[in-house]
Amino acid sequence: MPVLNVAFVGSADLARSLAKSNDVRDIESYVYKEERDGHTSVLSLLRPLRHPERLRPLLSILNVAKVGVVEIKAVDAALGEVLVSFGAAGIKRGIAIVNPESGGWVDSEQVKMILQQAGLDSWKLHESLPDAHDLREELYSHMQAASEGGSDGSLVLPVDQHFNVKGVGLVAIGYVQSGSINKHDNALILPANESGVVRSLQVMDDDVDIAVACDRVGVALRNLREEALHRGCMICHPDSDALVRHDKSKIKLKTAPFQKRLIFTDDVIHAAVDLQFVVGRVNTVESDMIIVDWESPLWIRSQGSPSILISQLDAMPMRIMGHVEEIECC
């Protein structure tokens, strides 16, 4: 069941016109299923709640999504932060839709300029709201290219929820970021360094034998303590060496467009990658390199790491400082 995760920043009305509401947490999920080429293909729209008040939900959807949709009601600081965030996350496939409130007006040429400055010049810009069917078709056109290679490599599965289910037991929920997980696999949970056995898997409310990259999966685990699980912990296969633990990192930061603030020693920063949101304190600033002590372990893929977003929550109105160009464990 191919799934395209879409980072959707826009109104609930537009989301509901495209897909059916499926789940609400700090992120709203909307799902649309359609039979295409003999199998069910799924559009999963992930809409962060309470932005710009809260940044983490926006960063979380950028950690998961391969394609973006941004509905533009006005050109303001919040829009700038959103577009810069998409650019820093490396989401090169996307759709921007100019759709001002009744009586309002948005300058499309100004939007084009901001998209280009944010590194999103490859995005398609609609200067008015397109038909819902046409917009879904446009998203489906990205599905194959966006999913290529995702199931290659080692399993990386960050956990964002867990609970006990009567008759099932301990269940961890998260997005498969790379690789795949099978029923009856042995699973290693980090940083607890404890193992369990996959009792069953569920994707889109269906029991499955395997979950692959882009799937949001419920993993029922046996022989595991509940205390081993928490939001931001990672599931991988034992002895895979898929992840490298960073307690202290040396990073080279690519500063985000429009960001004028500098990072200094003793500053507090946040790293967002693979659904982690880890607090760090700057130990040293050496030219364009920064050494950071992390409050809790930051897990980085040993191969093919996605963009690591760096933010400062007090740096309003532009909290995105940039993304990591180079990182090494100290």
Secondary structure, DSSP 8 states (H G I E B T S, - for coil): --EEEEEEES-HHHHHHHSEEEEESSEEEEEEEEEETTEEEEEEEEEESSTTT-SHHHHHHHHH-SEEEEEES--SHHHHHHHHHHHHTT---EEEEE---TT----HHHHHHHHHHTT-TTSEEESS---HHHHHHHHHTTHHHHHTTTTSSS-BEEEEEEEEETTTEEEEEEE--BSEEETT-EEEEETTTEEEEEEEEEETTEEESEEETT-EEEEEEES--GGG--TT-EEE-TT---EEEEEEEEEEEEE-TT------TT-EEEEEETTEEEEEEEEEEETTEEEEEEEEEEEEESSS----EEE-TTSTT--EEEEEEEEEE-
